[in-house]
Amino acid sequence: MDLLEIIQSHLLLSSFASLATAFLILRFIRDSFKVDQFGWRHVLITGCDSGFGNLLARQLDAKGIPVIAGCLTEKGASDLSASTSSRLKTVLLNVADSASIKKAVEFVRAEVGQKGLWGLVNNAGISIPIGPVEWMKLDDLTKILDVNLLGVIDVTLQFLPLLKKAKGRVVNVASIFGRLSLVGGGYCLSKYGVEAFSDSLRRDMQDFGIKVSIIEPGFFKTAVTNAKTIEADLKRLWTRLPQDVKDTYGTTYMQEYAKSQDFSLRILCSADLSKVTNCMEHALTAYYPRTRYGAGWDAKFFWIPLSYLPSFMSDFVVKILIPMPKST
């Protein structure tokens, strides 16, 4: 390599580094602009009994933002009310029940008045059953889709008139499972659907001043990733399989599958839920919210980059994480 080539290569690298640095600085500046007057900007959050929704409700309430927390159970609502200010309101909300959503709309309308609803965070979700596709029945898939996808759609459509009044925000919780289908069952299906619905909604609502953001968490310690619950449900799925199907997997396959799930969750799951709720808060309060937020080191630096690579590479990763059936 002659001197000219060395200089050109160094100039190219320097230019790339300068552009990357400039991009990061501009992004930081852009992210720092905030919406003001949050004393009247109400935010509705679904799935506030525990996990991300519960933490976000307490986080926003502590900052003086009026929160309406949708809880599935009376206990979840009372526990949250006991740990927050009188400013936070709770409403019983089952996102898989249109009648329950309609009642919540009336409650929220009475709270927000003519100002409308500033923020809707579609957080409620379930994960089980998960497992090999062959172990599933149609009801297993629809159980999850009813909550994680159709629930998100139903809640959003019913609250859109209030959101349009405020020219507000919709924040939908998807997952890295909406980028990579790592397990069988309805969870990945639902999260792929949330991604598609959110993209369509964002494009359709931008002319009305509504901004839509997608949160893509990696692995976190919540009820959705409870290893004992997942293992108990795997046993249920295994027990109901016909014997000829069990024989193709081998007598120890269910135990090995459950162990692999437990190992992956212990290694990958983060206990710091604020990595997700901080993304949600930014989507609600930033003047220029991002379209997508990767939440967690594993999402940002492994799963999301992996989703852009050829499929054989993600197939290889899944093959490492999940045991092989006996008959293969």
N, C-alpha and C positions, 0 to 999 in steps of 0.2 A: 504494500500500500504506500503510495507516494504522499508527500506532504500535503498536496492539495486535497486528496481524498480524506486524509485525517482531519484537516480543518473543516471540510464539508460535513463529515459525520459528527464532529463535535458541535458544529453550528446547528445541525438538525436536532441533536439531543438537547442542546441548550434551548432551542426554540420550543420544543415540545414541553420541557420542564417549565419554561416561562408561561406558556399557555395554560398548562395544568394549574400552576400556582395562581395565575390571574383568575381562572375559573373558580377555584376554591374561595378566593378572597371575595369575588363578586357574589358568589352563592351565600357566603356568610353574611355579607351586608344585606343582601336581598331577604334572607331569612330573618334578619333582626327587626324588620319593620313590623309593628304590631297594630292591630285594630284597637281603637280606644272605646271608652264609654261602655264598659262591660256590665255596668250596674243594671241595665235593662235587657241584656242579651241572654235570653234563656237557652239552656242546652238540655236536651233530652238524651239520656243514655239508657240503652236496654241492657239487660243482664247484669244488674247491679248487686245481686245477692252475694257474689264473691268475685275473686279474680280481677281482671283488668277493669271491668265496669265499676266494681266497688272502690278500687283505688282511685280511678279517675274522678268519680263522684266526690270523694273526700278531698282530692287534690284541687279540683276546681272550686269547691265550696270554700276551702281555706284561702283562696285568692279572691273571694268576693263575687264569684260568678254564680248567678242564679241557676241551680241545677234541679232538674226533675228526673229522679232516678226510677227507672222501670225495674221492678223486682217481680220475680215469679212467685215468691212465697211471702206470707205475712211476717214470718220470722226474719227473713232477709231484709224486709222493709223496716221493721222495728229496730233491728240491730244497727242498720245504717243510720237511721234517724237519731239513735242514742249517741252516735259517735261524730255527729256533724252539727252545724248550726241550725237555728230555726229557719234560716233562709232556704235550706234544701227541702224539697218536697218529694215524697215518694208516691208512686202509683203502681198498683198491681197490673202486670202486663205479661201476658202469654203471647209471644210473637207468632205462635203456630195457630192462634185462634183469632179470626177476623173480628168477632164480636168483642173480644177483649181489647183489641187494638182500637176499635171504634170508641169504646168507653174511655180509653186513654187519650184519644184525640179530643174528646169533649172536655176532659180534665185539663189538658194542656191549653186548649183554647181559652178556657176560663182564667188560667194563670197568666197567659201572655197578652191577652186582649188584642188590640188593633196593631200592636208592634210586630206580631208574628213570632215565629220560632227561629232563633238564630242558628242553633246547631242540633243536628241529629246524629248520634253515634250508634250505629248498628253493631252492637258488640255481642249480644246474646248468641250462644252457640253450644252444641254438644258434639261429642266425637265418636262415641261408640254406638253401634258395633264397628270395629275395624278388624281386619284379618284378610286372609285369602279370598279372592272374589268368589271362588267356587263354594265357599262356606255360607254365602249370603242368600237370603230370600229377598223378594222385591220389597216386602215390608221393612226390612232392615235398612234399605236404601232410602225409602220414602220417609222413614222416621227422622233421618238426619236432614234430608232435603227440605222437609216441612219447616224445620227450625232455621237451619243455616242459610238457606237460599230463598225459599218461598216466603219465609218469615221476614227476611230483609226486604224483599220486594214489596210485600203487603204493607209493612210498616212505612216504608218510604213513600209509596203511592198515596197512602191515607194522610200522611203528614205534609205532602208537597204543597198544598194550598197555603199552609202556615209558613212554610219555608220560603215560598215565593214572596210573601208579604215582607219578610225581613231581608230578602236577598241573602239568604244564609248559607250554611255549610252542611254537607252530608259527609260523614266519615264512616266508611265501611271497613269492618275488620275482616280481611281475607286471611292469608297465611302463605308461608313458603310452599304449603301443600296445594296452593292455587297456581304454583309455578311448576312443581314437580309432583307427579303422582307416586308417592313413596309407599303407600299402603292401599289395600283393597277396602271396600266399604264405601259409604256415602260421603265421608268427610272430604276427600280430595275432589269428588264430583261437585260438592256444594261450593267449595272454595274457588274452583275454576269458574263456576257460575257467577259467584260474587264479583270476580275480576271482570267478566264480560258485562254483567249488568252495570257495574260502576262506570266502565268506559262508555257505554251507551248513554247512561244517565248524565255523565259529565258533558258530553257533546251536545245532548239535547237541551240541557238546562243552562248552559253558559250564557246564552242570549238573555236569560232572565236574571242573571246576576248570581246564580247559585254555583258554588264551587264544590267539587266532589273530590275527595281524597281516599286513597286505599292504604290501609295499614297491613303490612306483610310481616307478622312476627315469625321468628324462628321458634326454637323450643324453649318454653318457660314452664315453671312449676305452678300449674293451676289445676282446677278440677278436670279440665280436658285432657291433661297428661298424667293423671293419677294411675300409676302402674298397677296397683291392686285392683282397681275398678276394671282396667283394661284386661287383666289376666282373668278375672272372674267372668267377664263376658266372653272371652275366648273359650273358656271351659264350656260355657253354655252353647256356643256355636258348635264346638267339637262334639259335644254329647248328642246333639240332634242329627249329626251326619249319618248317612247310611254306612253300614260296615264296609261295603265294597269301596266306598270313597276313602274311608279311614285307612284301609289297607294300602292304598296308593301313596299315602303320606308316611306311613309307618307309625308304630305305637307310641313313639317318644316325640313325634313331631310337634304336638301342641305344646309340650313342656319346653322344647327347644325354642319354639317361636316366641313363647311368653318370656323366656329368659333373654332372648335377643332384644325384645322390646324394652324390657326392664333395664338392660345394660345400656342401650342407646339413650333412654330417657335420663338415666343417672349421669351419664357422661355429658350429654348435650344441654339438659335443662338448666336455665338460669333462674335464680330466685329473685332477681332484681326486676320486678314487674314495671318499675318506673321507666325502663328503656322503651316500653311500649306506650305507657300513658303519656310520656313526654312527647312522643310523636303525635298522639291524639290531640294533646293540648295545643301543639304548634299548628296542627291542621285547623283548629277552631279559632285560634287567636292571631295567627300571622296574617299580615296584609296580603302576602303572596304565598299561600299554602302550596305545598308540593302535591303533585299528582299521586305519587307513590312514596311510601316510607318503609324501608327495610328496617326492622327492629331486632336488634341482637347481633352479636358478632358472627354467629353461625349463618344468619340470614344474609348479612351484608357481604361476608368474605368467602362463603362456601356455597350455600344453597342457591342463592340468586345467580351468582356467576355460573354455577353448574347448569342452571336452567338454559343458559344461552349456548352451551356446548352441544356437540352431537349426542343423539339419544343413547348411543352405545356406551357413552361414558357414565351417564346417570344410571343406566341399566347395570353397569358394573358395580357402582356404589351400592345399589339396592341388593345386588347379589351377595355382597360382602356382609351386609347388615342382617339379612334374613336367611335362615337355614334352608337347605335343599330337601325336597321330599325324598323319601326312601326309594321310590320307583324310577327316579331320574338318573 
